[in-house]
Amino acid sequence: MARPLRFRHAPGRWTEDRVVGQVYRDLDRNLGATRRRPWFRPPDRYAGERFEMDNGDVALFLWNDTEAYWMGNTETPEALWRTDKYGFDDVPEAVSRWATRELTAQLHEESPWLEPYPHLSWFFLPVFLSKDGREATRAFFHDHAAGFPDATRDEALEFYESFLRTRVLDDWREVMAGKLGTSEHLDLTRMTAAMGEFNVGHLLVEAGYGIEPEIEVTTGHAIDYRAEGGDGESVLVEVTRPTPTRKRRAGTPVAAVRDTAETKSEGQLEAHGGGVVLFVDCSSFPDDEWQSVFAEKPEVHHRPAVVFRLRPSGRVEGYTRGSVPLDVGV
C-alpha cells in the first residue's frame, strides 16, 4: 500500500535537458506523459514542471542548479529512486506552499464538492491525492458521510471542517491524515475507526482540553491522545469504535460494544497496565442500535471508560464507567 504524498529531494545540478532525459522520458515511456506549465508560479529561483499521465496520475517537479523536489501520485522515475523523502512540513515553506496550491486546485477541479471545505481539503490532501487511495478516501466522505449513519455528506464535511479549522491537529497532519489509509480498497471499518479519533479529539477540545496525539509509551505502543487540562494535569486517552450490528457477527449492539472494548482492553490497554481512559465511540450506530446500548449502559471490560455517540450537529450522548478524570459532557 502506497503512503500519503511526500516529497523526494534530489540534490545536484538540474538542467532542462536532464529533466527531459531522466524524468519526462521515463514517465512517458512507462505511462504516457505530457509536460505542462504549472498552474501557479513556481517559487523564486526554481523552474517548475507539471507532468500529467495518460492514466490520470500527476507529478510536480521543481528544479534549479543545486537541487530538485519531486512529488507525484505516480511511478517515480528511476533517477529519483534513491532520493530521500520528506513531508510537507520538512521542505522549504515556499516549496510546500507551491505544491499545496497546485494539488489543492487539482483536487477541487476533480471533486468540486470539497471546495467549500478548505481546511479539510488541506488536512487530508496527502491521502485525497495519494497514488492508490485517492478514489477510496474521497468516496468515504462523499458516499458514506465519513462514517456517520443517517447523515448527509455536507453535514459530515461541515462537522470535520469546523473541528479541523481549530488547527489543533495541524502539527500532526501527516500521521493523522494517514490513518485513513491509501489503499485502492474502500475499507469502511478501518476508515470509520480512524475518524473515531477525530471524534474524540473534538470532544476533548470542546471540553477545553489541550490534546496531543500519538503518545509513545514504554510498552512500545502509541496511545491515541494525551489530554491536558487547565490545571496542568494530563490524562492518556485511547479510542475504539465498534461497528454496527448489521456489519458484524455480534448479535446485538450491546455485544458489539462489549466485544470491541474487550479486544482493546485485553490487548493494548492490558499491556500498558492502567492509567488510560478508554473512549468507546458508538457514532457509527443508527438511532435504534444506540438507544439499546444507552438504555442498558453495559460494562466495557475497562475502567475508567466513556461510551458515547456523536452526531455531526455536535450533539453527544453517553455514559461513563469508573472514575473518569475528564469532563466531556457525558
N, C-alpha and C positions, 0 to 999 in steps of 0.2 A: 504494500500500500504506500503510495507516494505521501510525502509530508506536505504540510502547508507551504505556500510560496516562500522562498528565501532567495536572497541574492547570492551570486557567485562573484568573487573578486579575483581578477586576473591581473597581477602586476606585470609591468613591462610596457614596451613601446608598441602602440597600436596605430596602424595607418588604415586608410580606406582599402588599400589592396589586401592587407591582412584580414580585415573584417570580411571582405568579399570572399577571399580564398579559404579562410578557416572557419567562418561562421555561416555566411549565407549559402555557399555552395554545399556545405554539409547538410544544412536543413533542406535545401531544395532537392538534393539528391535523394534524401530519405523520405521526405513528406510532401514535397512540392511547396515552395515558399515564395512569397512576394515581399520585396523591400518596400516599405512605406516611410514617408516622413512622419515623425512623431506628431501626435495631436497637440502637444503642448511644447513650448520652448524648452530645450534641454538646459541644465544648469550651466552657469558660466564655466568656460574652459573645457567643456565636454561637447563632443559631437554625439548626436542621438540617432538611433536606428529603431525601427519598429518592423518586426518580421511577422507576417500573417501566413499561417499554413493552410493548406487546402482542406484539412480536417477540422478547422476551427480553432486550432491552437494559436497562441500568440506568444511572442517573446520581445523583450525590450533589451536594448544594448546601449550603454554609454561608454565612450572611449576617448582617450587623449594620448599624449606622448608618454605617459607614465603608468597608466592603469586602465582597466575596463571593469564595468559592472554588468552582469547578465541577470535577468530574471525572466522566467518563462514557465508556462504550464505545458511544456512540450519536451521532446527529446533534447538533451544537452549535447551540443556539438562536441566532437572528440577533443578539440583543442582546449576545452574548458573542463574536462573530466576531473582533473586533479587539482582544481581550484578550491579554495576554502569557501564555506557557506556562512552567511550572516543573516540575522533577522532584520526587520525594518528599522529597529532602533540601534542597530550596530554598524550602520554605514553612515556616511556624512548626511546631515539633515537635508541638504539640497537634493541629493540623490534619492533619498527616501521619499521626499515630498513630490518630486517629479514622477517617480514610478507610481506613487499612490494616485496622483491626478490622472495619469494615463489609464490605470487599471479601473479606477472608480468610474471614469467616463464610459469605459467599455462595459462595465457591469451594468450601469444604468441604461445603456443603449440596448443591451441584451435582455435585461429584466427591469423595465421601467417602473414596475410596482415597488421596487426597492428605493427609488429616488426620494420619496418623501421621508425616508428614514436614514439620514446621513450618518449618524454615529453608529448605528447598527451595521450599515453598509461598510463603514471603515473598519469596525471591530472585526467583522467576520470576513473581510476581504481576502485574507490569506487562504481561506478554505472555499469561499464563494468562487474563486478563480483558480483553484488548485488543479493539478493535472488530471486527477481521477475523480475528485469529489465535487466538481463544480455543478454538476446537474443534481446530484443527490442532496447536497446541502441546501441548495436553493429550493428544491422540491419539498424538503422538510418544512420550511417556513411557508411556502406558497400553498401547498396542498394539504398540509397536516397541522397548520396553526401552531407550529413549534411544540406540539405535544399537548396542547390544551383541547380537551373534548368540548364539543358544543360551543365553539368559539369561532369567530371569523378570522381570516388571515390578518386583516388590518387591526383587529383588537389585539392579537398576539404581538404583531410587529410594533404597535404603539407602546405596549407594555414594556417590551425589551428595549425599545429606543429610549423610553423615559428612564429606565434603570441605567443603561449604559451611558446615557448622557451625563450622569453624575461623575463619570470618569474615574470611579473608584477602582476599576479593574484595568485601566489603561496600561499600567506598568506590567501587567501580566497578560497582555493581549494575545501573544503568540501561543502560550500554553493553554489559555482558557478557550480561545477560538479553536485550537487544535483538538479539543475534546470532542467536537462534532465528528471528527474523522475526515479522511479524504479518500474514502472508498467509492467506487462506482455504485456499489450496492446500497440501497436505501435501508439502513438498519434503524428502524423506528425505536426499538428498545434501547439501543445504545445512545442514539441521539437524544431521546427524551430523557434518559437518565442524566446525560450531560447537562441538559437545561435545568435539571433539579438543582444543580449547584448554583446556577444563576438565580433561581427562585429563592434559595436560602440566603444568598448574598443580598437580594432585595429586602427580605425580612429583617436581616441584621442591620442594614443601612437605614431602613425606615425607622428602626427602633433606636437609632442613634449610636450604633457601634461602628468603630473602625474595623475594616476587615483586611486580612492578608491571606491569599490562597496558597495552597501547596506547601504546607509546613512539614519539613522533613523531621522525622522523629527517630529515636535510637533503634527502633525495630527494623529500620530500613524502609518503612512505609512513608507515604506522604499523606498527612491529614488535610482534609479539604480546606479548612479555614482556621485562622486564629482571629477571634473577635475580641476587641479591646474596648472597654467602657471608659467613661469619663474619669473614673477613679484610678485608671491605670491598670486595673486588673484585667487579665486576659484569660480566655476560655478557648479550648480546642473544640472544633465542630466537625463532625463527619456527616455526610449526606448519603441517603439511599432512597431509591424511588421505585416502589413496586409498580408492576404493570397491571392494568385492569383484568378482572377475572376472565373476560371473554378472550383474552390474548395469552392465557397461561393455563397450566393444568390444575392449579389450585382451585378447589371447588367453590369457595366463597371469597368475597372481598376481604373478610377478616383473616382468612387463611393466607391470602396473598400478602397482606401486610405482615403477618407473623413470620411467614417463610422468608420473605425478603430481609426483614430485620434480623432474623436468626442467622442467615448467611453472613451478614455483615458483622454481627456481634461475635460469632464464633470464629471468625477469621481475623480480620484486621484489628478489630477492637479488643478481642481477647489477647492478641499478641502484644498490644500496647499496654494492657494491664490497668486500664481505668483512666479517669481524668478527662474523658471526651464526652461531649453531649452529642447524641445521635439524633439527627433530624430525619424523619421519615416523610418524604414528600408524596402525598397522595393526589397531586394535581392532575394526574392522568385519569383519575376515576370520574366517570359521569356521576350525575347527582344521586341516582338511586344507590350506586355502589358506595359512594362516600357516606351517605346517610346511614347505611347499615354499619359502617365502621364507626362513625361518630356516635351512634346510639350505644354500641357495645363498649367502645373505648378499650380495646384489648391491650394486654401487656405485649411488649415487643422485644423480650429477651435482653433488654439492656436498660439500665438507668444511669444517669438521667437521660430522658428522651423527650422529643417534641414530635408529635404526629399532627400533620396539618394538610390542608388543601387550600391552594391559592387559585384565584381566578384572575384573568387579565385586567379586570377592573381594579385590582388591588385588594379586593375583599378576601379575607382569610378566616378560616375556621380551624379549630384543632383542640388538642388536649395535651397534657404533659404527664409523664411518669417519672417519679423520683423528684429529687430536689434540683431543679434546673436553675443554674446560676445566671440565666439570661432572661430578660423580659422582652418577648417579641409579640405580645398581644394575643396569645392563645392560652 
